[in-house]
Amino acid sequence: MSWPKGRPRGHKTPGSGRKKGSPQKIAPGPKSPELREMVLRALDQAGGQEYLTSIAKTDSRSFLALIGRLLPAKLEAEVSTPEPVRIEVVTGFDAGPHER
């Protein structure tokens, strides 16, 4: 079956999407303190740090996904130096035979 004339390829039938105001089919899970406590207790029963170490070695993809959820999305840091940074621009040097 060929693509209908006049409709760009890859576009769906008009009006076929989620209707305005209807809920998403896959809603994000609850982020309650109780759920966090349950997960931490389950981790403790599974072996804690030793268990996480074994998962890091056997299933690194899952372990890194967990790390990605635990680390903050935005890191903020303030850097201070004991003295001002000095930038010196050097010009007028010979670039050598390959740079000409």
Biopython code that builds the backbone (N, CA, C, O; Angstrom):
import numpy as np
from Bio.PDB.StructureBuilder import StructureBuilder

atoms = [
    (1, "MET", "N", (0.846, -1.176, 0.000)),
    (1, "MET", "CA", (0.000, 0.000, 0.000)),
    (1, "MET", "C", (0.893, 1.241, 0.000)),
    (1, "MET", "O", (1.831, 1.335, 0.792)),
    (2, "SER", "N", (0.606, 2.174, -0.872)),
    (2, "SER", "CA", (1.428, 3.380, -0.965)),
    (2, "SER", "C", (0.919, 4.445, 0.007)),
    (2, "SER", "O", (-0.202, 4.383, 0.513)),
    (3, "TRP", "N", (1.791, 5.421, 0.243)),
    (3, "TRP", "CA", (1.457, 6.513, 1.155)),
    (3, "TRP", "C", (0.472, 7.455, 0.466)),
    (3, "TRP", "O", (0.643, 7.746, -0.717)),
    (4, "PRO", "N", (-0.570, 7.948, 1.178)),
    (4, "PRO", "CA", (-1.545, 8.846, 0.547)),
    (4, "PRO", "C", (-0.895, 10.140, 0.068)),
    (4, "PRO", "O", (-0.023, 10.695, 0.737)),
    (5, "LYS", "N", (-1.329, 10.609, -1.091)),
    (5, "LYS", "CA", (-0.792, 11.854, -1.640)),
    (5, "LYS", "C", (-1.204, 13.030, -0.758)),
    (5, "LYS", "O", (-2.303, 13.061, -0.204)),
    (6, "GLY", "N", (-0.295, 13.994, -0.643)),
    (6, "GLY", "CA", (-0.605, 15.210, 0.094)),
    (6, "GLY", "C", (-0.309, 15.133, 1.585)),
    (6, "GLY", "O", (-0.361, 16.155, 2.270)),
    (7, "ARG", "N", (-0.003, 13.957, 2.103)),
    (7, "ARG", "CA", (0.301, 13.835, 3.533)),
    (7, "ARG", "C", (1.787, 13.537, 3.687)),
    (7, "ARG", "O", (2.296, 12.598, 3.076)),
    (8, "PRO", "N", (2.492, 14.330, 4.501)),
    (8, "PRO", "CA", (3.918, 14.079, 4.689)),
    (8, "PRO", "C", (4.161, 12.716, 5.341)),
    (8, "PRO", "O", (3.396, 12.284, 6.203)),
    (9, "ARG", "N", (5.216, 12.059, 4.925)),
    (9, "ARG", "CA", (5.538, 10.742, 5.492)),
    (9, "ARG", "C", (5.850, 10.865, 6.980)),
    (9, "ARG", "O", (6.472, 11.832, 7.419)),
    (10, "GLY", "N", (5.411, 9.878, 7.743)),
    (10, "GLY", "CA", (5.696, 9.844, 9.161)),
    (10, "GLY", "C", (4.655, 10.525, 10.026)),
    (10, "GLY", "O", (4.683, 10.369, 11.247)),
    (11, "HIS", "N", (3.735, 11.275, 9.434)),
    (11, "HIS", "CA", (2.714, 11.958, 10.225)),
    (11, "HIS", "C", (1.529, 11.032, 10.437)),
    (11, "HIS", "O", (1.154, 10.275, 9.542)),
    (12, "LYS", "N", (0.946, 11.094, 11.618)),
    (12, "LYS", "CA", (-0.210, 10.266, 11.934)),
    (12, "LYS", "C", (-1.472, 10.912, 11.383)),
    (12, "LYS", "O", (-1.465, 12.049, 10.911)),
    (13, "THR", "N", (-2.539, 10.159, 11.458)),
    (13, "THR", "CA", (-3.833, 10.683, 11.041)),
    (13, "THR", "C", (-4.205, 11.843, 11.962)),
    (13, "THR", "O", (-4.041, 11.728, 13.177)),
    (14, "PRO", "N", (-4.700, 12.953, 11.422)),
    (14, "PRO", "CA", (-5.058, 14.086, 12.273)),
    (14, "PRO", "C", (-6.067, 13.680, 13.345)),
    (14, "PRO", "O", (-7.036, 12.975, 13.060)),
    (15, "GLY", "N", (-5.833, 14.130, 14.581)),
    (15, "GLY", "CA", (-6.749, 13.842, 15.682)),
    (15, "GLY", "C", (-6.552, 12.486, 16.327)),
    (15, "GLY", "O", (-7.386, 12.069, 17.130)),
    (16, "SER", "N", (-5.467, 11.778, 16.002)),
    (16, "SER", "CA", (-5.291, 10.431, 16.532)),
    (16, "SER", "C", (-4.528, 10.397, 17.853)),
    (16, "SER", "O", (-4.324, 9.317, 18.408)),
    (17, "GLY", "N", (-4.110, 11.520, 18.359)),
    (17, "GLY", "CA", (-3.318, 11.541, 19.597)),
    (17, "GLY", "C", (-4.175, 11.551, 20.840)),
    (17, "GLY", "O", (-5.393, 11.378, 20.778)),
    (18, "ARG", "N", (-3.522, 11.755, 21.973)),
    (18, "ARG", "CA", (-4.222, 11.817, 23.254)),
    (18, "ARG", "C", (-5.080, 13.073, 23.271)),
    (18, "ARG", "O", (-4.619, 14.156, 22.914)),
    (19, "LYS", "N", (-6.321, 12.920, 23.686)),
    (19, "LYS", "CA", (-7.236, 14.059, 23.733)),
    (19, "LYS", "C", (-6.824, 15.010, 24.852)),
    (19, "LYS", "O", (-6.326, 14.572, 25.889)),
    (20, "LYS", "N", (-7.028, 16.292, 24.649)),
    (20, "LYS", "CA", (-6.639, 17.304, 25.613)),
    (20, "LYS", "C", (-7.376, 17.076, 26.938)),
    (20, "LYS", "O", (-8.596, 16.920, 26.972)),
    (21, "GLY", "N", (-6.604, 17.062, 28.017)),
    (21, "GLY", "CA", (-7.196, 16.889, 29.337)),
    (21, "GLY", "C", (-7.256, 15.459, 29.828)),
    (21, "GLY", "O", (-7.505, 15.228, 31.011)),
    (22, "SER", "N", (-7.032, 14.486, 28.944)),
    (22, "SER", "CA", (-7.064, 13.091, 29.392)),
    (22, "SER", "C", (-5.731, 12.748, 30.059)),
    (22, "SER", "O", (-4.695, 13.301, 29.689)),
    (23, "PRO", "N", (-5.748, 11.838, 31.041)),
    (23, "PRO", "CA", (-4.505, 11.520, 31.753)),
    (23, "PRO", "C", (-3.544, 10.703, 30.899)),
    (23, "PRO", "O", (-3.957, 10.026, 29.957)),
    (24, "GLN", "N", (-2.269, 10.771, 31.234)),
    (24, "GLN", "CA", (-1.268, 9.963, 30.553)),
    (24, "GLN", "C", (-1.520, 8.493, 30.860)),
    (24, "GLN", "O", (-1.973, 8.159, 31.955)),
    (25, "LYS", "N", (-1.229, 7.603, 29.898)),
    (25, "LYS", "CA", (-1.435, 6.177, 30.126)),
    (25, "LYS", "C", (-0.442, 5.646, 31.147)),
    (25, "LYS", "O", (-0.799, 4.812, 31.979)),
    (26, "ILE", "N", (0.791, 6.113, 31.094)),
    (26, "ILE", "CA", (1.805, 5.675, 32.048)),
    (26, "ILE", "C", (2.128, 6.867, 32.939)),
    (26, "ILE", "O", (2.864, 7.774, 32.550)),
    (27, "ALA", "N", (1.568, 6.847, 34.128)),
    (27, "ALA", "CA", (1.790, 7.945, 35.060)),
    (27, "ALA", "C", (3.048, 7.661, 35.872)),
    (27, "ALA", "O", (3.358, 6.504, 36.153)),
    (28, "PRO", "N", (3.768, 8.705, 36.250)),
    (28, "PRO", "CA", (4.943, 8.477, 37.084)),
    (28, "PRO", "C", (4.534, 7.893, 38.426)),
    (28, "PRO", "O", (3.468, 8.213, 38.952)),
    (29, "GLY", "N", (5.378, 7.042, 38.976)),
    (29, "GLY", "CA", (5.083, 6.382, 40.243)),
    (29, "GLY", "C", (5.145, 7.341, 41.415)),
    (29, "GLY", "O", (5.680, 8.444, 41.302)),
    (30, "PRO", "N", (4.594, 6.913, 42.542)),
    (30, "PRO", "CA", (4.609, 7.784, 43.720)),
    (30, "PRO", "C", (6.018, 7.925, 44.274)),
    (30, "PRO", "O", (6.793, 6.969, 44.299)),
    (31, "LYS", "N", (6.327, 9.112, 44.707)),
    (31, "LYS", "CA", (7.647, 9.365, 45.292)),
    (31, "LYS", "C", (7.438, 9.727, 46.759)),
    (31, "LYS", "O", (7.688, 10.856, 47.181)),
    (32, "SER", "N", (6.987, 8.768, 47.502)),
    (32, "SER", "CA", (6.692, 9.029, 48.902)),
    (32, "SER", "C", (7.847, 8.571, 49.780)),
    (32, "SER", "O", (8.616, 7.691, 49.392)),
    (33, "PRO", "N", (7.969, 9.159, 50.951)),
    (33, "PRO", "CA", (9.016, 8.727, 51.879)),
    (33, "PRO", "C", (8.844, 7.266, 52.302)),
    (33, "PRO", "O", (9.827, 6.577, 52.575)),
    (34, "GLU", "N", (7.587, 6.791, 52.356)),
    (34, "GLU", "CA", (7.343, 5.402, 52.741)),
    (34, "GLU", "C", (7.936, 4.445, 51.712)),
    (34, "GLU", "O", (8.540, 3.437, 52.081)),
    (35, "LEU", "N", (7.770, 4.748, 50.435)),
    (35, "LEU", "CA", (8.311, 3.906, 49.375)),
    (35, "LEU", "C", (9.835, 3.886, 49.445)),
    (35, "LEU", "O", (10.456, 2.838, 49.269)),
    (36, "ARG", "N", (10.425, 5.031, 49.699)),
    (36, "ARG", "CA", (11.884, 5.120, 49.816)),
    (36, "ARG", "C", (12.372, 4.249, 50.973)),
    (36, "ARG", "O", (13.366, 3.534, 50.846)),
    (37, "GLU", "N", (11.665, 4.315, 52.097)),
    (37, "GLU", "CA", (12.030, 3.496, 53.255)),
    (37, "GLU", "C", (11.931, 2.013, 52.939)),
    (37, "GLU", "O", (12.798, 1.237, 53.340)),
    (38, "MET", "N", (10.881, 1.605, 52.222)),
    (38, "MET", "CA", (10.718, 0.197, 51.869)),
    (38, "MET", "C", (11.871, -0.276, 50.993)),
    (38, "MET", "O", (12.394, -1.372, 51.191)),
    (39, "VAL", "N", (12.266, 0.542, 50.028)),
    (39, "VAL", "CA", (13.366, 0.173, 49.134)),
    (39, "VAL", "C", (14.671, 0.062, 49.921)),
    (39, "VAL", "O", (15.454, -0.862, 49.698)),
    (40, "LEU", "N", (14.905, 0.994, 50.836)),
    (40, "LEU", "CA", (16.131, 0.947, 51.633)),
    (40, "LEU", "C", (16.157, -0.273, 52.554)),
    (40, "LEU", "O", (17.212, -0.877, 52.749)),
    (41, "ARG", "N", (14.997, -0.642, 53.126)),
    (41, "ARG", "CA", (14.944, -1.846, 53.964)),
    (41, "ARG", "C", (15.200, -3.097, 53.138)),
    (41, "ARG", "O", (15.896, -4.009, 53.584)),
    (42, "ALA", "N", (14.633, -3.141, 51.923)),
    (42, "ALA", "CA", (14.856, -4.295, 51.044)),
    (42, "ALA", "C", (16.329, -4.398, 50.656)),
    (42, "ALA", "O", (16.880, -5.497, 50.595)),
    (43, "LEU", "N", (16.961, -3.270, 50.395)),
    (43, "LEU", "CA", (18.389, -3.263, 50.079)),
    (43, "LEU", "C", (19.203, -3.780, 51.258)),
    (43, "LEU", "O", (20.147, -4.549, 51.076)),
    (44, "ASP", "N", (18.841, -3.363, 52.457)),
    (44, "ASP", "CA", (19.549, -3.820, 53.649)),
    (44, "ASP", "C", (19.405, -5.331, 53.823)),
    (44, "ASP", "O", (20.371, -6.006, 54.179)),
    (45, "GLN", "N", (18.214, -5.864, 53.575)),
    (45, "GLN", "CA", (17.986, -7.305, 53.704)),
    (45, "GLN", "C", (18.717, -8.093, 52.617)),
    (45, "GLN", "O", (19.101, -9.243, 52.833)),
    (46, "ALA", "N", (18.910, -7.473, 51.446)),
    (46, "ALA", "CA", (19.584, -8.164, 50.336)),
    (46, "ALA", "C", (21.100, -8.184, 50.500)),
    (46, "ALA", "O", (21.791, -8.900, 49.777)),
    (47, "GLY", "N", (21.614, -7.415, 51.431)),
    (47, "GLY", "CA", (23.063, -7.445, 51.642)),
    (47, "GLY", "C", (23.716, -6.084, 51.597)),
    (47, "GLY", "O", (24.930, -5.980, 51.771)),
    (48, "GLY", "N", (22.954, -5.051, 51.373)),
    (48, "GLY", "CA", (23.479, -3.690, 51.425)),
    (48, "GLY", "C", (24.569, -3.417, 50.413)),
    (48, "GLY", "O", (24.392, -3.648, 49.218)),
    (49, "GLN", "N", (25.703, -2.922, 50.896)),
    (49, "GLN", "CA", (26.803, -2.506, 50.029)),
    (49, "GLN", "C", (27.367, -3.676, 49.232)),
    (49, "GLN", "O", (27.709, -3.516, 48.060)),
    (50, "GLU", "N", (27.469, -4.846, 49.849)),
    (50, "GLU", "CA", (27.991, -6.016, 49.137)),
    (50, "GLU", "C", (27.086, -6.379, 47.958)),
    (50, "GLU", "O", (27.563, -6.730, 46.879)),
    (51, "TYR", "N", (25.778, -6.287, 48.182)),
    (51, "TYR", "CA", (24.821, -6.588, 47.112)),
    (51, "TYR", "C", (24.983, -5.596, 45.962)),
    (51, "TYR", "O", (25.014, -5.990, 44.796)),
    (52, "LEU", "N", (25.086, -4.307, 46.293)),
    (52, "LEU", "CA", (25.246, -3.293, 45.244)),
    (52, "LEU", "C", (26.559, -3.484, 44.491)),
    (52, "LEU", "O", (26.619, -3.262, 43.282)),
    (53, "THR", "N", (27.601, -3.892, 45.193)),
    (53, "THR", "CA", (28.880, -4.160, 44.540)),
    (53, "THR", "C", (28.748, -5.311, 43.553)),
    (53, "THR", "O", (29.284, -5.247, 42.447)),
    (54, "SER", "N", (28.037, -6.363, 43.948)),
    (54, "SER", "CA", (27.864, -7.503, 43.034)),
    (54, "SER", "C", (27.021, -7.113, 41.826)),
    (54, "SER", "O", (27.292, -7.568, 40.714)),
    (55, "ILE", "N", (26.004, -6.279, 42.025)),
    (55, "ILE", "CA", (25.180, -5.810, 40.901)),
    (55, "ILE", "C", (26.020, -4.939, 39.969)),
    (55, "ILE", "O", (25.884, -5.032, 38.749)),
    (56, "ALA", "N", (26.883, -4.097, 40.531)),
    (56, "ALA", "CA", (27.741, -3.239, 39.703)),
    (56, "ALA", "C", (28.633, -4.074, 38.801)),
    (56, "ALA", "O", (28.923, -3.678, 37.672)),
    (57, "LYS", "N", (29.076, -5.242, 39.298)),
    (57, "LYS", "CA", (29.950, -6.099, 38.502)),
    (57, "LYS", "C", (29.180, -6.939, 37.493)),
    (57, "LYS", "O", (29.657, -7.151, 36.378)),
    (58, "THR", "N", (27.993, -7.424, 37.867)),
    (58, "THR", "CA", (27.256, -8.342, 36.993)),
    (58, "THR", "C", (26.302, -7.639, 36.041)),
    (58, "THR", "O", (26.090, -8.107, 34.922)),
    (59, "ASP", "N", (25.720, -6.514, 36.472)),
    (59, "ASP", "CA", (24.730, -5.816, 35.645)),
    (59, "ASP", "C", (24.995, -4.313, 35.729)),
    (59, "ASP", "O", (24.263, -3.573, 36.387)),
    (60, "SER", "N", (26.052, -3.883, 35.050)),
    (60, "SER", "CA", (26.476, -2.487, 35.169)),
    (60, "SER", "C", (25.432, -1.513, 34.637)),
    (60, "SER", "O", (25.338, -0.387, 35.126)),
    (61, "ARG", "N", (24.648, -1.921, 33.649)),
    (61, "ARG", "CA", (23.631, -1.023, 33.090)),
    (61, "ARG", "C", (22.592, -0.649, 34.150)),
    (61, "ARG", "O", (22.246, 0.524, 34.297)),
    (62, "SER", "N", (22.101, -1.636, 34.881)),
    (62, "SER", "CA", (21.124, -1.370, 35.945)),
    (62, "SER", "C", (21.744, -0.544, 37.063)),
    (62, "SER", "O", (21.110, 0.366, 37.597)),
    (63, "PHE", "N", (22.979, -0.863, 37.413)),
    (63, "PHE", "CA", (23.649, -0.133, 38.482)),
    (63, "PHE", "C", (23.827, 1.333, 38.097)),
    (63, "PHE", "O", (23.595, 2.219, 38.920)),
    (64, "LEU", "N", (24.232, 1.596, 36.866)),
    (64, "LEU", "CA", (24.421, 2.982, 36.433)),
    (64, "LEU", "C", (23.096, 3.724, 36.324)),
    (64, "LEU", "O", (23.047, 4.934, 36.544)),
    (65, "ALA", "N", (22.020, 3.014, 35.986)),
    (65, "ALA", "CA", (20.699, 3.648, 35.977)),
    (65, "ALA", "C", (20.320, 4.079, 37.393)),
    (65, "ALA", "O", (19.745, 5.150, 37.589)),
    (66, "LEU", "N", (20.641, 3.245, 38.370)),
    (66, "LEU", "CA", (20.381, 3.592, 39.768)),
    (66, "LEU", "C", (21.204, 4.807, 40.182)),
    (66, "LEU", "O", (20.689, 5.716, 40.832)),
    (67, "ILE", "N", (22.471, 4.824, 39.809)),
    (67, "ILE", "CA", (23.338, 5.961, 40.135)),
    (67, "ILE", "C", (22.781, 7.240, 39.507)),
    (67, "ILE", "O", (22.792, 8.300, 40.133)),
    (68, "GLY", "N", (22.295, 7.134, 38.275)),
    (68, "GLY", "CA", (21.725, 8.300, 37.608)),
    (68, "GLY", "C", (20.510, 8.853, 38.323)),
    (68, "GLY", "O", (20.253, 10.057, 38.279)),
    (69, "ARG", "N", (19.758, 7.980, 38.986)),
    (69, "ARG", "CA", (18.592, 8.442, 39.743)),
    (69, "ARG", "C", (18.982, 9.048, 41.087)),
    (69, "ARG", "O", (18.280, 9.913, 41.611)),
    (70, "LEU", "N", (20.093, 8.595, 41.637)),
    (70, "LEU", "CA", (20.497, 9.074, 42.956)),
    (70, "LEU", "C", (21.243, 10.396, 42.905)),
    (70, "LEU", "O", (21.121, 11.214, 43.817)),
    (71, "LEU", "N", (22.013, 10.613, 41.846)),
    (71, "LEU", "CA", (22.783, 11.848, 41.741)),
    (71, "LEU", "C", (21.864, 13.015, 41.421)),
    (71, "LEU", "O", (20.889, 12.839, 40.691)),
    (72, "PRO", "N", (22.144, 14.191, 41.941)),
    (72, "PRO", "CA", (21.310, 15.349, 41.611)),
    (72, "PRO", "C", (21.436, 15.700, 40.133)),
    (72, "PRO", "O", (22.496, 15.534, 39.530)),
    (73, "ALA", "N", (20.342, 16.186, 39.563)),
    (73, "ALA", "CA", (20.327, 16.523, 38.141)),
    (73, "ALA", "C", (21.194, 17.742, 37.853)),
    (73, "ALA", "O", (21.752, 17.868, 36.763)),
    (74, "LYS", "N", (21.307, 18.629, 38.820)),
    (74, "LYS", "CA", (22.068, 19.854, 38.610)),
    (74, "LYS", "C", (23.029, 20.028, 39.778)),
    (74, "LYS", "O", (22.614, 20.136, 40.932)),
    (75, "LEU", "N", (24.297, 20.051, 39.466)),
    (75, "LEU", "CA", (25.303, 20.268, 40.495)),
    (75, "LEU", "C", (25.678, 21.738, 40.529)),
    (75, "LEU", "O", (25.930, 22.354, 39.494)),
    (76, "GLU", "N", (25.712, 22.282, 41.714)),
    (76, "GLU", "CA", (26.123, 23.670, 41.864)),
    (76, "GLU", "C", (27.345, 23.707, 42.768)),
    (76, "GLU", "O", (27.349, 23.130, 43.855)),
    (77, "ALA", "N", (28.366, 24.385, 42.310)),
    (77, "ALA", "CA", (29.587, 24.493, 43.102)),
    (77, "ALA", "C", (30.140, 25.904, 42.976)),
    (77, "ALA", "O", (30.012, 26.557, 41.941)),
    (78, "GLU", "N", (30.747, 26.343, 44.041)),
    (78, "GLU", "CA", (31.388, 27.650, 44.027)),
    (78, "GLU", "C", (32.890, 27.425, 44.119)),
    (78, "GLU", "O", (33.376, 26.781, 45.049)),
    (79, "VAL", "N", (33.615, 27.956, 43.155)),
    (79, "VAL", "CA", (35.058, 27.771, 43.112)),
    (79, "VAL", "C", (35.721, 29.091, 43.471)),
    (79, "VAL", "O", (35.415, 30.137, 42.899)),
    (80, "SER", "N", (36.624, 29.020, 44.419)),
    (80, "SER", "CA", (37.358, 30.232, 44.783)),
    (80, "SER", "C", (38.847, 29.907, 44.802)),
    (80, "SER", "O", (39.257, 28.814, 45.191)),
    (81, "THR", "N", (39.640, 30.875, 44.376)),
    (81, "THR", "CA", (41.090, 30.707, 44.374)),
    (81, "THR", "C", (41.683, 31.702, 45.363)),
    (81, "THR", "O", (41.124, 32.781, 45.563)),
    (82, "PRO", "N", (42.802, 31.355, 45.981)),
    (82, "PRO", "CA", (43.397, 32.266, 46.953)),
    (82, "PRO", "C", (43.917, 33.558, 46.321)),
    (82, "PRO", "O", (44.010, 34.583, 46.995)),
    (83, "GLU", "N", (44.249, 33.514, 45.052)),
    (83, "GLU", "CA", (44.731, 34.716, 44.371)),
    (83, "GLU", "C", (44.082, 34.793, 42.993)),
    (83, "GLU", "O", (43.622, 33.778, 42.472)),
    (84, "PRO", "N", (44.039, 35.981, 42.400)),
    (84, "PRO", "CA", (43.415, 36.119, 41.079)),
    (84, "PRO", "C", (44.143, 35.288, 40.018)),
    (84, "PRO", "O", (45.359, 35.103, 40.083)),
    (85, "VAL", "N", (43.391, 34.800, 39.058)),
    (85, "VAL", "CA", (43.967, 34.024, 37.963)),
    (85, "VAL", "C", (44.522, 34.992, 36.932)),
    (85, "VAL", "O", (43.849, 35.949, 36.547)),
    (86, "ARG", "N", (45.748, 34.745, 36.483)),
    (86, "ARG", "CA", (46.390, 35.627, 35.512)),
    (86, "ARG", "C", (46.500, 34.885, 34.190)),
    (86, "ARG", "O", (47.052, 33.786, 34.129)),
    (87, "ILE", "N", (45.976, 35.488, 33.135)),
    (87, "ILE", "CA", (46.047, 34.904, 31.797)),
    (87, "ILE", "C", (46.971, 35.771, 30.963)),
    (87, "ILE", "O", (46.764, 36.979, 30.844)),
    (88, "GLU", "N", (47.990, 35.152, 30.387)),
    (88, "GLU", "CA", (48.972, 35.878, 29.600)),
    (88, "GLU", "C", (48.887, 35.403, 28.156)),
    (88, "GLU", "O", (48.994, 34.205, 27.890)),
    (89, "VAL", "N", (48.698, 36.323, 27.229)),
    (89, "VAL", "CA", (48.612, 35.997, 25.810)),
    (89, "VAL", "C", (49.967, 36.275, 25.171)),
    (89, "VAL", "O", (50.485, 37.388, 25.251)),
    (90, "VAL", "N", (50.531, 35.254, 24.539)),
    (90, "VAL", "CA", (51.842, 35.375, 23.905)),
    (90, "VAL", "C", (51.627, 35.407, 22.398)),
    (90, "VAL", "O", (50.971, 34.526, 21.842)),
    (91, "THR", "N", (52.180, 36.420, 21.737)),
    (91, "THR", "CA", (52.061, 36.532, 20.282)),
    (91, "THR", "C", (53.439, 36.740, 19.680)),
    (91, "THR", "O", (54.404, 37.035, 20.385)),
    (92, "GLY", "N", (53.516, 36.582, 18.368)),
    (92, "GLY", "CA", (54.754, 36.863, 17.656)),
    (92, "GLY", "C", (55.783, 35.764, 17.751)),
    (92, "GLY", "O", (56.978, 36.050, 17.681)),
    (93, "PHE", "N", (55.375, 34.517, 17.907)),
    (93, "PHE", "CA", (56.347, 33.424, 17.946)),
    (93, "PHE", "C", (56.329, 32.688, 16.621)),
    (93, "PHE", "O", (55.351, 32.751, 15.876)),
    (94, "ASP", "N", (57.417, 31.989, 16.332)),
    (94, "ASP", "CA", (57.547, 31.225, 15.098)),
    (94, "ASP", "C", (56.759, 29.927, 15.244)),
    (94, "ASP", "O", (57.007, 29.152, 16.167)),
    (95, "ALA", "N", (55.808, 29.685, 14.337)),
    (95, "ALA", "CA", (54.944, 28.513, 14.429)),
    (95, "ALA", "C", (55.635, 27.252, 13.953)),
    (95, "ALA", "O", (55.155, 26.156, 14.242)),
    (96, "GLY", "N", (56.713, 27.356, 13.253)),
    (96, "GLY", "CA", (57.418, 26.176, 12.768)),
    (96, "GLY", "C", (57.086, 25.907, 11.314)),
    (96, "GLY", "O", (56.204, 26.556, 10.752)),
    (97, "PRO", "N", (57.780, 24.955, 10.693)),
    (97, "PRO", "CA", (57.622, 24.727, 9.258)),
    (97, "PRO", "C", (56.262, 24.132, 8.871)),
    (97, "PRO", "O", (55.824, 24.326, 7.738)),
    (98, "HIS", "N", (55.588, 23.421, 9.764)),
    (98, "HIS", "CA", (54.326, 22.767, 9.400)),
    (98, "HIS", "C", (53.108, 23.669, 9.553)),
    (98, "HIS", "O", (52.039, 23.334, 9.044)),
    (99, "GLU", "N", (53.232, 24.781, 10.224)),
    (99, "GLU", "CA", (52.098, 25.646, 10.512)),
    (99, "GLU", "C", (51.988, 26.833, 9.568)),
    (99, "GLU", "O", (51.081, 27.649, 9.732)),
    (100, "ARG", "N", (52.859, 26.960, 8.603)),
    (100, "ARG", "CA", (52.845, 28.151, 7.743)),
    (100, "ARG", "C", (51.939, 28.025, 6.585)),
    (100, "ARG", "O", (51.831, 28.952, 5.782)),
]
sb = StructureBuilder()
sb.init_structure("model")
sb.init_model(0)
sb.init_chain("A")
sb.init_seg("    ")
for serial, (resi, resn, name, xyz) in enumerate(atoms, 1):
    if name == "N":
        sb.init_residue(resn, " ", resi, " ")
    sb.init_atom(name, np.array(xyz, "f"), 0.0, 1.0, " ", f" {name:<3s}", serial, name[0])
structure = sb.get_structure()
